[in-house]
């Protein structure tokens, strides 16, 4: 119930549709996705769902320079209100088209963001201080006819 857990789903295509359902337990603090994550998870973009604050937030992960110093991201943090219930199935659709990121949650909330600084990286699902189940995960690239 305390700590950080994640699962990597492989390289995220530059143009793709990611869909999944998720269910979280009561008192789960955060859950979501890290997009274009580095292997060490020290760079990337997060789509962070915060049940206790009833919102979803898009953030740039802190970057480090060649000397190990932190560089604050230049993207403005985006957030949208979202009605979330524990122990209930929720769903998202994520459309990525190069630098464009479009998120749709439970067909009730939409959020758009740009991802300029990182061109590639991993897709990571995560949970912080709680329990989350992600199901029916699908990643379809534009080149994939399925």
Buried (B, 14 or more C-beta within 10 A) or exposed (E): EEEEEBEBBEEBBBEBBBBBBBBBBEEBBBBBBBBBBBEEBEBBBBBBBBBEBEBBBBBBBEBBEEEEEEEEBEBEEBBBEBEBEEEEEBBBBBBBEEEEBBBBBBEEBEBEBBBEBBEEBBBBBBBBBBBBEBEEBEBBBEEEEE
